[in-house]
Amino acid sequence: MGYVSTEWSWLPLTLLGAGLLCLIIFCLDVFKNVHFNSSLAKQNWFAAGTIIFLSVFLISLNWTAKSRDIRFDLTQGQQHTLTDFTRQILSSLKQKINITVLYVGIPPKYMEDRLREYQAAGKGMVTTEVIDPLVDLGRAAQFGSMVKGDEKKVIVQSALVKKELDLASDDEMTEERLTNVVIQVSRPSKTVYFLSGHNEFDPKKSGDNGMDQFKTALENNNFIVKPLLLGISSAPIPDDCDVLVIAGPKEPLSFTEETAIEKYLEQGGRAFIMVEQVLVSTEDKPLTVEQLKKNPSLNSLLNPWGVKVGDDVVVDLASHASGDVGSPATKRYLPHKGIIHDLDYTFYLRPRSILPVQAIRSTIKTTPLVLTMSAQQSWGETNRYLKVKYDQDDQLGPVPIAFVIWEAQYGFKKSDTRIVLFTDADFLTDAYITYYSNMQMGLNVMNWLAETPYQVFYNKQAFNKVPKADMTSRQKKEVVLILLAIPFLIIILGVMARMGRG
């Protein structure tokens, strides 16, 4: 009964004591002056055994339910179930987090359920509360903002940082939004610079040629995104740059810019470099000298680090996306726990091949990361007019289209140098980032480069639209009836045994 009432007060203790007393009296009475080989004794043994079995079963069932956190979420959309990632974040908190909801009126049921889940998963490191600022004006004023008549917001704060999540525009307190704010207040942010000035894909621009969704995902995972225009000045890469992103430049970098980037990498910098596809044409429209300079390979920057980007188009006749053999789809990844975990297929638009070359130092380590799926049916097509046919000048598959470059910290280096090279940038643009595991690949790369365990969510749950699993009054009565019937069942069995003996 203590497990039903959730506490051992006088009522459950009284009921438990009365039940045990009745059981003892019954056992003493039914076997008094009864010969153990008689038919009556066998009936009594059966009744007693049944009662003992039911008692042990109910005690074991209640003990298991109390000691083990085993639950089944039968609601549509898994309203009461946190993702494994959120549970990992909450269970690994190093400082206490308080989640306060300022909500005028009665908050939605899902909100209370969600807060309860976060507090349970936080294991003492997360506290939650819901405040109606019009009812408890003094408590709401402690959060330092002017209370509005339609106040709806979430305040997440640690000892040093406070973040707010606005719900006034009918936005829901989804797990994705709330967990990302928890991450922001519990861990230091990282700064990522996107190189600009060469017609790279713009993280501030939305649409097919923008990377706005990738930028948003980075910000949700506690990255601060900034543009970087080196120009013709000799200014170095900013000291607060945790990761430098070069997102598919279409114009060549200047010598000064390459020198600044090279110095940054030599000192232990981190870079996510994406080289764009070679331009192709038809035989009646040959490429001009200027066109051949477009979408530079960046080999002058990459060769010293042990890799060379080819002037070809990787094709895969067996595994590609959208009917385009020049858009290979693959899940052939070399083992790299920090990047390839949780990945399914990714696909790339006309990537180039990558070959290892002699690095400037033996301490530089290079390894392929992504390769085409098929072997005999994929290669690096060198024909710029896209006459797709394998010949001896083409690199036969599986063809590397992404590489990881690493050099350990030594001497004047501030940290390990980490470089991830992809020969396509389109896969992270707004047009393609939501396909397959493209988004996850981009985030995994950034997390490995910056040494952060952050992650974005994809399946947003609309909790307001999820039907509540509340019991009806009839169902509640049935539950109460069942709970009350159990002790009476024991009494009835005892009476029947007594009457049978008589």
Secondary structure, 3 states (H helix, E strand, C coil): CHHHHCCCCHHHHHHHHHHHHHHHHHHHHHCCCCCCCCHHHHHHHHHHHHHHHHHHHHHHHHHHHHHCCCCCCCCCCCCCCCCHHHHHHHHCCCCCEEEEEEECCCCCHHHHHHHHHHHHHCCCCEEEEEECCCCCHHHHHCCCCCCCCCCEEEEEECCCCEEEEECCCCCCCCHHHHHHHHHHHHCCCEEEEEECCCCCCECCCCCCCECHHHHHHHHHCCEEEEEECCCCCCCCCCCCCCEEEEECCCCCCCHHHHHHHHHHHHCCCEEEEECCCCCCCECCECCCHHHHCCCCCCHHHHHHHCEEECCCEEEECCCEECCEEEEEEECEECCCHHHHCCCCCEECCCCCCEEECCCCCCCCEEEEEEECCCCCCEEEECCCCCCCCCCCCCEECCCEEEEEEEECCCCCCCCCEEEEEECCCHHHCCCCCCCCCHHHHHHHHHHHHHCCCCCCCCCCCCHHHCCCCCCCHHHHHHHHHHHHHHHHHHHHHHHHHHHHHC
